[in-house]
Amino acid sequence: MRDLHPAMAMARPVLPSIVRYPGMPTLPKDTERYRCKGGGSLVVRVEPGDHVTVIDSEGGQPCELSFLDETGRFQSAGLGAAFTNGAEGLKAILASNEESAARVRTALQRRGADLSSAGALRIFGETSAPGEKAEFTIAMRGLLIAVAPGSAMSPETQDTATPVEIRIRRSKLIRDYSWALPEPIADPIEDIRIKAATASAYFVRAGEFIQIIDVYGRQCTDFQAFAARKVDKGLDRALDSTVTRTLLSRSYPTPGLPSKAFDRDFEPLIEIVQDTVGRHDAFATACNSRYYDDMGYPGHVNCTDNFNGALAPYGIASRKGWEAINYFYNTNIDHNNQLYLDEPWSRPGDYVLMRALTDLVCVSSSCPDDIDAANGWDPTDIHVRTFSGKEKFSRAVAYRMTPEADAELTRETAFHPRFSALTRDYTEYRGYWLPNRFTAEGPVEEYWACREKAVVIDLSPLRKFEVTGPDAEELLQYCLTRDVRKLSTGQVVYSAMCYEHGGMIDDGTLFRLGTTNFRWIGGDDYSGIWLREQAEKKGFKAWVRSSTDQMHNIALQGPKSRDILKEIIWTAPRQPEIGELEWFRFAVGRIGGFEGAPVVVSRTGYTGELGYEIFCHPKDALIVLDAVWAAGEPHGLKPMGLEALDMVRIEAGLVFAHHEFDDQTDPFEAGIGFTVPLKSKQDDFIGREALIRRRENPRHIMVGLDVQANEAVGHGDCIHIGRAQVGVITSATRSPILGKTIALARVDVTHAAVGTAVEIGKLDGHQKRLPAVIVPLSHYDPQKTRPRS
């Protein structure tokens, strides 16, 4: 026999699969991470020996820690350190309407805690560095309560409240089930544990709330409900996914307007109030015996048989396959029309909260599927809680700043009480509810008000960051494409922020408040994280602290906007008056007079019209909006929603994240090459070398399109010359002032000349074509004479 080749004789090692899950426990198995938002509070159950690390994430943020033992008494001994104050921060937050306070308040009430006897240990302060830590070892079983206190930030100052991170290294890896459960969001009527591979039925009265909790994460649960009065008549009219999809025009219900699920009689049975996951299934039935039989697992336990057993006492007939809303199932349909599944998006403690619209018989399962990725290969328990209809829960989905961040429920902006009186048509945007359109006007009328008179727009979700410290200018000069050194106090500049390869992180405006004081306003939370990471990497002595929660803003836009603001904004003698405020400048002022609510007013906007943005603390928001509204009514002021805003910004050729740019697009390709002054900015900045190469060798150009058909086109539609695709639509709208459909598009440089005839592909891109002509990027006022006026 011949000798084997030496390489063949060597045994190949067997290696495990490497999979990373950003946001899922990347920490050691015995370590948990929690986030206490600035101005908020947090409660976590702890046991003796647990090691607690508290981190001042952004720097300069005080933190208060309290400990409550199992008998409901505040005990400094639980922290192993003496209390230093009377928990003033905790008391202030619990007395407010701050959203995190409800859960802490409920936890204290359930244990009969006397808040008047509360004490706290205060750590950190205004001089603490980003990432500074304090460590403790828990001495007894109880609750750890953390608070990140902060006062109302005036818009011209930068004393914002920022998050504190809590990491707990557990002394025991194995804890009973009750410790894995999150604290109740209110006092529950029922607590129902649905063990892995089982199902339970339960009765819920009209108006009560049903919370379905994924206790350990990556676990699916089928849900079904019946109107109890129909069950009493022998009618098993279950929730019908086909009817629900038809009536909602979407795959499954979600918080907001499309929130209800219906039976086959078209009766709404439940509505979704909160959803922290956002990925579910309503196409397939609950798993059934046929599925496992066909996969080679005859006799495998399944949700359908579990449903049949749980519903039998109610007289509901068995089925071979139960349709259901399959919560936390990650299924979708690919481009080949193939239904596929993958691991759920849900994480430990994620949930869906529903409200019963009539008396219901409900059934929930904990799916037993362990033969594929549906439950992350490891079926675990599901928990159901029901709550009184008297409880108040806001409509919300979950928003995560980054994959690693904790979920935050959608919030209402501080202007919501006024705008919500004018519309119910809201959409979730970056963690907030914003109006789509207003009932009395509609987007076309709102559009014309912006072009001819004035509109007011809620833009509070814009992300704000206070950048301060002796190296603040150096940090921003390094991280932004603009030349920050040329920026004067009181001036604003629009800039791009790029990765090393030239792809964009974000665009935004930079305000210079002082020699070492800046405010960055962008669209993405990650831009602040990126700034903080670069400061640490380069050793810059600079703080980057989020202030989005401390500063909400409206935009007043349109030809009459200056006349309106001149009536209500008072400025000090050293500040410019509104009539003197130039384009891309800002002023610090007050509403009405010297004692009025403080505001920062910038002459900026996103409409292509003369306009201003007004920033204030949320506590003053209604004062500000009421003053603007009262002064604006004689001038024909209207509210504007996102639909009309999209129309005017597309006409003006203004770019939008994830449409005109992303991390694969450089500023030149996005149509904002003017933000990259490669010749005049001598200092190095992130992405400079890549941007030089990309400018010299461009592949695509952002252009405008005049569409020669009265049919809708949209983001992602392909652009062709003959059979070849040469570009893609990034944004499109019907232009009222131009009387035609227009679009912004990214096109190959070979075919990007103005006047080039192209076709927009519909259906499969080839069976239907809409002719169009390439025009300059800005369809409306390309010289920007109106905002400059």
C-alpha positions in Angstrom: 0.0 0.0 0.0 1.2 3.5 -0.8 2.0 5.9 2.0 -0.6 8.6 2.4 0.5 12.2 1.5 1.7 13.8 4.7 -1.1 16.5 4.5 -3.7 13.7 4.1 -2.3 11.8 7.0 -2.9 14.7 9.4 -6.3 14.6 11.1 -8.4 17.7 10.5 -9.6 19.2 13.8 -13.4 19.3 14.4 -14.3 22.9 15.4 -17.5 24.3 16.8 -19.6 26.7 14.8 -18.9 30.3 15.5 -22.0 32.5 15.8 -22.1 36.0 17.3 -25.3 37.5 18.6 -24.9 41.3 19.2 -27.2 42.2 22.0 -27.6 38.7 23.4 -25.4 37.8 26.3 -21.9 38.5 25.0 -20.9 38.9 28.7 -19.9 35.9 30.8 -22.8 33.6 31.6 -22.9 34.8 35.2 -23.0 38.5 34.3 -26.1 40.6 33.5 -26.2 44.2 32.1 -28.9 46.8 32.8 -29.2 50.4 31.7 -30.6 53.2 33.9 -31.5 56.1 31.5 -30.6 59.6 32.4 -33.3 61.1 34.6 -34.7 57.6 35.2 -34.7 54.7 37.6 -34.1 50.9 37.6 -35.0 48.0 39.9 -33.2 44.7 39.9 -33.4 41.6 42.2 -30.1 40.7 43.8 -28.8 38.0 46.1 -26.0 37.8 48.7 -22.6 37.6 47.0 -23.7 39.3 43.7 -21.0 41.6 42.6 -22.3 45.0 41.2 -20.4 47.3 38.9 -21.9 50.7 38.2 -20.5 52.6 35.2 -21.0 56.2 34.3 -21.3 55.6 30.6 -21.0 59.1 29.2 -19.3 60.9 32.2 -20.5 63.6 34.5 -23.6 61.8 35.7 -24.4 61.3 39.4 -26.0 58.0 40.5 -28.0 57.0 43.6 -28.1 53.4 44.8 -30.7 52.1 47.3 -31.3 48.7 48.7 -34.7 47.2 49.8 -34.6 43.9 51.8 -37.3 41.2 51.5 -39.3 42.7 54.3 -39.7 46.0 52.5 -37.1 48.0 54.6 -34.4 50.2 53.1 -31.1 48.7 54.3 -27.6 50.3 53.6 -26.1 47.0 54.8 -27.4 45.3 51.7 -24.9 47.4 49.7 -22.1 47.0 52.2 -21.8 50.8 52.3 -23.6 53.5 54.3 -26.3 55.6 52.7 -25.2 59.2 52.1 -28.6 60.9 51.6 -32.3 60.4 51.9 -32.8 59.2 48.3 -33.9 62.6 47.1 -33.3 61.5 43.5 -35.5 58.4 43.9 -38.3 60.4 45.6 -38.2 63.0 42.9 -38.4 60.5 40.0 -41.2 58.5 41.7 -43.2 61.7 42.2 -42.9 62.4 38.4 -44.5 60.9 35.3 -41.1 59.6 34.2 -41.7 56.3 32.3 -39.3 54.1 34.3 -40.8 55.2 37.6 -44.0 53.1 37.2 -42.1 49.7 37.5 -40.0 50.9 40.5 -43.1 52.3 42.2 -45.0 49.0 41.6 -42.0 46.9 43.0 -41.9 49.1 46.2 -45.7 48.9 46.7 -45.7 45.1 46.3 -43.3 44.9 49.2 -44.9 47.5 51.4 -41.9 49.8 51.3 -42.1 53.1 53.3 -40.5 55.7 50.9 -40.2 58.3 53.7 -37.5 56.0 55.3 -35.6 55.6 52.1 -31.8 56.2 51.9 -29.3 56.1 49.1 -25.6 56.0 48.4 -24.6 58.7 45.9 -21.7 58.0 43.5 -20.1 59.9 40.6 -20.6 63.6 39.8 -20.0 66.3 37.2 -16.3 65.6 37.1 -16.5 61.8 36.6 -14.9 60.5 33.4 -16.8 58.5 30.8 -16.6 54.8 31.8 -15.8 55.6 35.5 -16.8 52.6 37.7 -17.8 51.9 41.3 -18.1 48.3 42.6 -20.1 46.7 45.4 -20.9 43.2 46.8 -24.5 42.6 47.8 -24.8 41.3 51.4 -28.4 40.2 51.5 -31.3 39.2 49.3 -33.5 42.0 48.0 -33.9 44.8 45.4 -31.2 47.0 44.1 -32.6 50.4 43.0 -30.6 52.7 40.8 -31.4 56.3 39.9 -29.6 58.6 37.5 -31.0 62.0 38.7 -31.0 65.2 36.7 -32.7 68.5 36.7 -34.4 70.1 33.7 -31.7 71.2 31.2 -32.1 74.7 29.8 -31.6 74.6 26.0 -28.6 77.1 26.1 -26.8 75.0 28.8 -25.4 71.5 28.6 -26.1 70.0 32.0 -27.9 67.0 30.6 -28.8 63.7 32.4 -27.2 60.6 30.8 -27.4 56.8 31.3 -25.7 54.7 33.9 -24.9 51.1 33.3 -25.3 48.4 35.9 -23.5 45.0 35.6 -24.2 42.3 38.0 -22.0 39.2 38.3 -24.2 36.6 39.9 -23.0 34.5 42.8 -25.3 31.7 41.7 -25.8 30.7 38.1 -28.9 28.6 38.9 -31.9 30.6 40.3 -35.5 29.7 40.6 -38.0 30.6 37.9 -39.4 33.5 39.8 -36.0 35.3 39.7 -35.8 34.9 35.9 -39.2 36.7 35.5 -39.0 40.5 35.1 -40.8 42.7 37.7 -44.5 43.1 36.8 -45.4 46.2 34.8 -48.4 46.6 37.2 -50.1 44.5 39.9 -51.2 41.3 38.0 -54.6 39.6 38.3 -53.1 36.3 37.2 -49.6 34.8 36.8 -49.6 31.8 34.6 -46.4 29.8 33.9 -46.5 27.8 30.7 -43.8 25.3 30.9 -41.8 24.3 27.9 -43.8 22.1 25.4 -47.2 22.7 27.1 -50.2 25.0 26.7 -52.7 26.6 29.0 -56.2 28.1 28.5 -57.4 31.1 30.6 -60.4 33.5 30.8 -59.9 37.3 30.3 -62.6 39.9 30.8 -63.3 42.8 28.3 -60.9 45.6 28.9 -58.3 43.6 30.7 -54.7 43.3 29.5 -52.8 40.2 28.6 -49.0 40.1 28.6 -47.1 37.3 26.9 -43.5 37.1 28.2 -40.6 35.3 26.7 -38.8 34.5 30.0 -35.4 33.3 28.7 -35.4 34.6 25.1 -35.6 32.9 21.7 -38.8 31.1 22.6 -42.0 31.0 20.4 -45.6 31.0 21.7 -48.8 30.4 19.8 -51.8 32.6 20.9 -55.5 32.0 20.1 -58.6 33.6 21.5 -62.4 33.2 21.2 -65.3 35.5 22.1 -66.6 33.9 25.3 -70.3 34.6 24.5 -69.9 32.7 21.2 -68.2 29.8 23.0 -71.2 29.6 25.3 -73.4 29.2 22.2 -71.2 26.4 20.9 -69.4 28.6 18.3 -65.6 28.4 18.2 -64.9 31.6 16.2 -61.2 31.8 16.7 -58.9 34.7 15.7 -58.6 34.5 12.0 -55.2 35.5 10.5 -56.6 35.8 7.0 -59.3 38.2 8.0 -56.9 40.2 10.2 -54.4 40.5 7.3 -57.1 41.6 5.0 -58.5 44.3 7.2 -55.2 45.6 8.4 -53.3 45.4 5.0 -50.3 44.0 6.9 -49.0 40.6 8.0 -50.0 40.9 11.6 -51.2 43.6 14.0 -48.9 46.1 15.7 -49.3 49.0 18.2 -51.0 52.0 16.7 -53.8 52.2 14.2 -53.3 48.7 12.7 -53.5 47.1 16.2 -56.6 44.8 16.2 -57.0 41.1 15.4 -60.4 39.8 14.2 -62.3 36.5 14.1 -64.0 35.3 11.0 -67.1 37.3 11.8 -64.9 40.4 11.5 -65.3 41.1 15.2 -62.2 42.6 16.8 -61.2 40.4 19.8 -57.8 41.9 20.9 -55.7 44.9 20.2 -51.9 45.1 20.5 -50.8 47.7 23.0 -47.1 47.1 23.4 -44.6 44.9 21.5 -40.9 44.8 22.4 -39.9 42.5 19.6 -41.7 43.4 16.3 -41.2 40.1 14.5 -43.9 37.5 14.6 -45.8 35.2 12.3 -49.5 34.9 11.2 -49.1 32.8 8.1 -48.5 29.3 9.3 -50.6 27.2 11.8 -49.4 26.2 15.2 -47.0 23.3 14.9 -48.9 20.0 14.5 -48.3 16.2 14.4 -48.2 16.2 10.5 -45.2 18.5 10.5 -43.2 16.3 12.9 -44.3 13.1 11.1 -43.1 14.5 7.8 -39.8 15.5 9.3 -39.2 12.0 10.7 -40.3 12.6 14.3 -43.6 10.7 14.7 -45.3 11.2 18.0 -43.5 14.5 18.8 -45.4 16.8 21.1 -46.9 19.7 19.3 -48.8 23.0 19.9 -51.9 21.9 18.1 -52.4 18.8 20.3 -51.6 20.9 23.4 -54.2 23.5 22.3 -56.8 20.7 21.8 -56.2 19.5 25.3 -56.3 22.9 26.9 -59.5 24.0 25.1 -61.4 20.7 25.7 -62.9 21.8 29.0 -64.5 24.8 27.3 -66.2 22.6 24.8 -64.1 23.7 21.8 -63.7 21.1 19.2 -60.2 19.7 18.4 -58.5 20.6 15.1 -55.7 19.0 13.2 -53.9 22.3 12.9 -54.7 25.5 14.8 -54.3 28.8 13.2 -52.9 31.3 15.6 -50.9 34.5 16.1 -47.5 33.0 16.5 -45.7 35.4 18.8 -41.9 35.6 18.6 -41.8 33.3 15.5 -39.2 34.7 13.1 -40.7 33.8 9.7 -40.7 35.7 6.4 -41.2 35.2 2.7 -38.1 35.4 0.5 -37.8 36.7 -3.1 -38.7 33.3 -4.4 -42.0 33.4 -2.5 -40.7 30.7 -0.1 -41.7 30.8 3.6 -38.7 30.4 5.8 -37.8 30.6 9.5 -34.9 31.5 11.7 -34.2 32.0 15.4 -36.5 34.5 17.1 -35.6 38.1 17.7 -37.0 38.0 21.2 -34.6 38.4 24.1 -35.1 37.5 27.8 -38.0 39.5 29.2 -39.4 40.6 25.8 -43.2 40.6 25.6 -46.4 41.5 23.8 -49.1 43.3 25.7 -52.7 43.0 24.4 -56.1 44.4 25.5 -59.2 42.2 25.4 -62.0 43.9 23.4 -64.6 41.5 24.7 -64.7 38.6 27.2 -62.3 36.0 25.9 -61.3 32.4 26.2 -57.6 32.5 25.4 -55.0 29.8 25.0 -51.2 30.1 24.9 -48.5 27.6 24.2 -44.8 27.2 24.8 -43.7 25.8 21.5 -41.9 22.4 21.8 -40.1 22.6 18.4 -36.5 21.4 19.1 -35.7 20.1 15.6 -34.9 23.4 14.0 -34.0 27.0 14.8 -37.6 28.1 15.6 -36.9 28.2 19.4 -33.1 28.6 19.1 -32.9 24.8 19.4 -33.8 24.9 23.1 -37.5 25.2 24.1 -38.1 27.1 27.3 -41.0 28.5 29.3 -43.5 31.3 28.5 -45.2 33.4 31.1 -48.7 35.0 30.9 -49.8 37.9 33.1 -53.2 39.6 33.1 -53.9 43.1 34.4 -57.0 45.1 35.3 -58.5 47.2 32.6 -58.1 50.2 35.0 -54.3 50.1 34.4 -52.9 52.7 32.0 -50.4 51.5 29.4 -49.1 53.6 26.5 -49.1 52.2 23.0 -45.5 51.4 22.2 -43.1 49.3 20.2 -39.5 48.8 21.3 -36.6 50.7 19.9 -32.9 49.8 20.5 -30.2 52.4 20.0 -27.7 49.7 19.0 -28.0 45.9 18.9 -26.4 45.7 22.3 -28.8 48.3 23.9 -31.8 47.5 26.0 -35.2 48.0 24.5 -36.9 51.3 25.1 -40.6 51.7 24.5 -41.9 54.2 22.0 -42.6 57.5 23.7 -44.7 60.5 23.1 -42.9 63.8 22.5 -43.6 66.7 24.8 -45.7 68.3 22.0 -47.9 65.2 21.7 -50.8 66.6 23.8 -51.4 69.3 21.3 -50.8 67.5 18.0 -52.7 64.4 19.1 -55.8 66.5 19.4 -55.5 67.1 15.6 -54.8 63.6 14.4 -54.8 59.9 15.3 -52.5 58.9 12.4 -49.2 58.4 14.0 -46.1 56.4 13.1 -43.2 55.2 15.1 -40.0 57.1 14.3 -36.7 56.5 16.2 -38.4 55.6 19.4 -41.1 58.3 19.3 -44.7 58.7 17.9 -44.8 61.3 15.2 -47.9 62.4 13.1 -48.1 61.1 9.6 -50.9 63.5 8.5 -53.5 65.7 10.2 -57.2 65.0 10.0 -58.5 68.5 9.0 -55.9 69.2 6.3 -54.1 66.1 4.8 -50.7 66.1 3.3 -51.4 68.2 0.1 -52.9 71.0 2.1 -50.1 70.8 4.6 -47.6 70.9 1.7 -49.2 74.1 0.3 -49.2 75.8 3.7 -45.4 75.2 3.9 -44.8 76.6 0.4 -47.1 79.6 0.7 -47.6 80.4 4.5 -46.2 78.4 7.4 -46.2 75.0 9.1 -45.1 73.6 12.4 -43.5 70.2 12.6 -42.6 68.0 15.6 -39.0 66.8 15.1 -38.2 65.9 18.7 -36.7 62.5 17.8 -33.6 64.1 16.3 -30.6 62.9 18.4 -28.8 65.6 20.4 -25.4 65.3 22.0 -23.5 67.8 24.1 -19.9 67.8 23.2 -17.8 69.6 25.8 -14.3 69.7 27.2 -10.9 71.2 26.3 -10.5 68.8 23.3 -14.1 69.1 22.0 -13.0 71.0 18.9 -10.2 68.5 18.1 -12.6 65.6 18.5 -15.2 67.1 16.1 -12.5 68.2 13.6 -11.3 64.6 13.5 -14.8 63.0 13.3 -16.7 65.3 11.0 -16.0 66.1 7.3 -16.5 69.9 7.8 -13.8 72.2 9.0 -15.0 72.8 12.6 -12.2 75.3 13.3 -13.9 77.8 11.0 -17.1 77.6 13.0 -17.9 80.7 15.1 -19.9 80.8 18.3 -23.5 81.2 17.3 -23.0 79.4 14.0 -24.4 76.1 12.7 -22.8 73.9 10.0 -24.2 70.9 8.2 -21.8 68.0 8.0 -21.3 64.4 7.2 -19.8 61.8 9.6 -18.0 58.9 7.9 -16.3 55.6 8.6 -12.7 55.0 7.6 -13.8 53.5 4.2 -15.8 56.7 3.4 -19.2 55.2 4.0 -21.5 57.5 6.0 -22.5 57.1 9.6 -24.8 60.0 9.8 -25.5 63.6 8.7 -26.4 66.4 11.0 -25.9 69.9 12.2 -23.2 71.1 14.6 -23.9 74.1 16.8 -21.1 76.0 18.4 -22.2 77.3 21.8 -18.7 78.4 23.0 -15.0 77.9 22.7 -15.1 74.3 24.0 -18.9 73.8 23.8 -20.7 72.2 20.9 -24.0 70.4 20.2 -24.3 67.7 17.5 -27.8 67.1 16.2 -28.2 64.0 13.9 -30.5 61.2 13.1 -28.8 58.2 14.6 -27.9 57.3 18.2 -24.7 55.7 16.9 -23.2 59.0 15.9 -22.9 59.9 19.6 -21.5 56.5 20.4 -19.0 56.8 17.6 -17.8 60.2 18.8 -17.4 58.8 22.3 -15.4 55.8 21.0 -13.1 58.1 19.0 -12.5 60.4 22.0 -11.4 57.4 24.0 -9.3 55.9 21.2 -7.4 59.2 20.5 -7.2 60.2 24.2 -9.1 63.4 23.7 -10.3 65.0 26.9 -13.9 65.5 25.7 -17.3 64.5 27.0 -20.1 63.4 24.6 -23.4 63.3 26.5 -26.8 62.5 25.1 -29.5 65.2 25.6 -32.3 64.0 23.3 -34.6 63.5 26.3 -33.7 66.9 27.7 -34.4 68.9 24.5 -37.4 68.5 22.2 -37.9 70.7 19.2 -40.4 71.9 16.6 -39.6 73.3 13.1 -41.5 76.4 12.0 -41.1 76.5 8.2 -42.5 78.6 5.4 -42.5 82.2 4.0 -44.4 83.5 7.0 -42.2 81.8 9.6 -40.0 84.9 10.3 -43.1 87.1 10.8 -44.5 84.6 13.3 -41.4 84.2 15.4 -40.6 87.9 15.5 -43.8 88.3 17.5 -43.0 85.9 20.3 -39.2 85.5 20.7 -37.3 87.8 23.0 -33.5 87.9 22.8 -31.0 89.6 25.0 -29.1 92.7 23.6 -26.0 90.6 22.9 -28.0 88.1 20.9 -29.4 88.7 17.4 -33.1 89.4 17.0 -35.1 86.9 14.9 -35.2 89.4 12.1 -31.4 89.7 12.1 -30.8 85.9 12.4 -28.9 84.7 9.3 -29.1 81.3 7.6 -27.3 78.6 9.6 -27.0 80.8 12.7 -28.8 80.4 16.1 -29.8 82.6 19.0 -30.7 82.0 22.6 -34.0 83.6 23.6 -37.2 83.3 25.6 -40.8 83.1 24.8 -42.6 86.5 25.2 -40.1 88.3 27.4 -37.3 88.2 29.9 -39.1 85.8 32.2 -40.4 83.5 29.5 -39.5 79.9 28.7 -35.9 79.6 27.5 -35.4 78.4 23.9 -32.6 78.1 21.3 -33.8 79.2 17.8 -31.8 78.2 14.7 -32.4 79.4 11.2 -32.3 75.9 9.7 -34.8 73.4 8.3 -35.6 70.4 6.1 -38.1 71.8 3.7 -36.3 74.1 1.2 -38.2 77.1 2.6 -37.3 79.9 4.9 -37.6 78.3 8.3 -36.5 78.0 11.9 -36.1 75.2 14.5 -37.0 75.9 18.1 -35.4 73.8 20.9 -36.7 73.7 24.5 -36.9 71.5 27.5 -39.9 69.1 27.5 -41.4 70.8 30.5 -41.7 74.1 28.4 -42.9 72.4 25.2 -46.6 73.3 25.4 -45.8 76.9 26.4 -43.6 77.1 23.3 -46.0 75.4 20.9 -49.0 77.4 22.2 -47.2 80.7 21.7 -46.2 79.7 18.1 -49.7 78.5 17.3 -51.4 81.7 18.7 -49.0 83.9 16.7 -49.2 81.8 13.6 -53.0 81.5 13.2 -53.4 85.0 11.7 -50.7 84.0 9.2 -52.4 80.7 8.2 -50.2 78.4 10.2 -50.9 74.7 9.8 -49.5 71.6 11.4 -47.4 69.3 9.1 -46.9 65.6 9.3 -44.2 63.3 7.9 -46.0 62.6 4.6 -46.0 66.2 3.6 -42.5 66.7 5.0 -41.3 64.0 2.7 -42.8 65.8 -0.3 -41.1 69.1 0.4 -37.7 67.6 1.2 -37.6 65.5 -2.0 -38.5 68.5 -4.1 -35.6 70.4 -2.4 -33.2 67.5 -3.0 -32.5 66.9 0.8 -31.2 63.5 1.8 -32.6 61.0 4.2 -30.7 58.2 6.0 -31.2 54.7 4.6 -32.7 56.2 1.5 -30.1 58.5 -0.1 -27.2 57.3 2.1 -26.0 54.5 4.3 -22.7 53.0 5.4 -21.9 51.9 1.8 -22.5 55.4 0.4 -20.1 58.3 0.6 -21.1 62.0 0.8 -20.3 62.5 -2.9 -22.6 59.6 -3.9 -25.3 60.9 -1.6 -25.3 64.3 -3.3 -23.8 66.2 -0.4 -20.2 66.4 -1.6 -20.1 70.1 -0.5 -19.8 68.8 3.1 -16.3 67.4 2.3 -13.9 70.4 1.8 -10.9 68.3 0.9 -8.9 71.3 -0.5 -9.5 73.8 2.3 -9.6 71.5 5.3 -5.9 70.7 6.0 -6.4 68.6 9.2 -6.8 64.9 8.9 -10.3 63.4 9.6 -11.8 59.9 9.6 -12.3 58.7 6.1 -10.2 61.4 4.4 -8.0 59.1 2.3 -10.9 56.9 1.3 -12.9 60.0 0.2 -10.0 61.3 -1.9 -9.9 58.0 -3.8 -13.7 57.8 -4.1 -14.1 61.3 -5.4 -11.4 60.7 -8.0 -13.1 57.4 -9.1 -16.8 57.8 -8.6 -19.2 55.0 -9.4 -22.6 56.5 -8.8 -24.1 60.0 -8.7 -27.2 61.2 -6.9 -29.6 62.8 -9.5 -33.1 64.0 -9.8 -35.7 62.3 -12.1 -38.7 63.7 -13.8 -41.1 60.7 -14.3 -43.1 60.9 -17.5 -46.0 58.8 -16.1 -48.7 59.5 -13.6 -48.0 56.3 -11.6 -46.3 55.9 -8.2 -42.7 55.0 -7.9 -40.9 54.3 -4.7 -37.7 53.7 -2.8 -35.9 50.6 -4.3 -37.4 50.7 -7.8 -34.8 49.8 -10.4 -33.7 52.2 -13.2 -32.8 50.8 -16.6 -31.4 51.7 -20.0 -32.5 48.9 -22.1 -32.1 45.6 -20.2 -29.3 46.8 -18.0 -30.0 48.2 -14.6 -28.1 51.5 -14.2 -29.5 52.9 -10.9 -32.1 52.8 -8.2 -34.8 55.1 -6.9 -33.9 56.4 -3.4 -37.0 58.6 -2.8 -40.0 59.7 -4.8 -43.2 61.7 -4.5 -45.9 63.4 -6.5 -44.9 67.1 -6.6 -48.0 69.4 -6.3 -46.1 72.5 -7.4 -44.6 70.8 -10.4 -47.6 68.8 -11.2 -45.7 65.6 -11.8 -44.0 62.6 -10.2 -40.4 63.3 -9.3 -37.7 61.2 -7.7 -34.2 61.2 -6.3 -32.0 58.4 -7.6 -28.5 56.9 -7.4 -27.3 56.3 -11.0 -24.1 55.0 -12.6 -21.8 57.8 -13.6 -21.8 56.5 -17.2 -25.5 57.4 -17.6 -25.9 60.3 -15.1 -25.8 63.3 -17.4 -28.7 65.7 -17.2 -31.2 65.0 -20.1 -30.5 61.2 -20.2 -33.6 59.2 -20.9 -34.1 56.2 -18.6 -36.8 53.8 -17.6 -38.1 52.8 -14.1 -38.8 49.1 -13.9 -42.0 47.9 -12.2 -43.4 44.4 -11.6 -40.3 42.3 -12.2 -38.4 45.3 -13.6 -38.9 44.3 -17.2 -42.6 43.7 -17.7 -43.6 47.3 -17.0 -41.5 50.4 -17.6 -42.1 54.1 -16.7 -40.1 56.6 -18.8 -38.1 59.3 -17.0 -35.4 61.9 -17.6 -32.4 62.8 -15.5 -32.5 66.3 -14.1 -30.6 68.2 -11.4 -30.9 66.8 -7.9 -33.0 69.8 -6.5 -36.2 70.1 -8.4 -37.3 73.1 -6.4 -35.3 76.3 -5.8 -31.9 74.6 -6.6 -30.0 77.8 -5.6 -31.7 77.8 -2.1 -32.8 81.4 -2.5 -35.9 80.8 -0.4 -34.2 79.6 2.8 -31.5 82.2 2.3 -34.1 85.0 1.9 
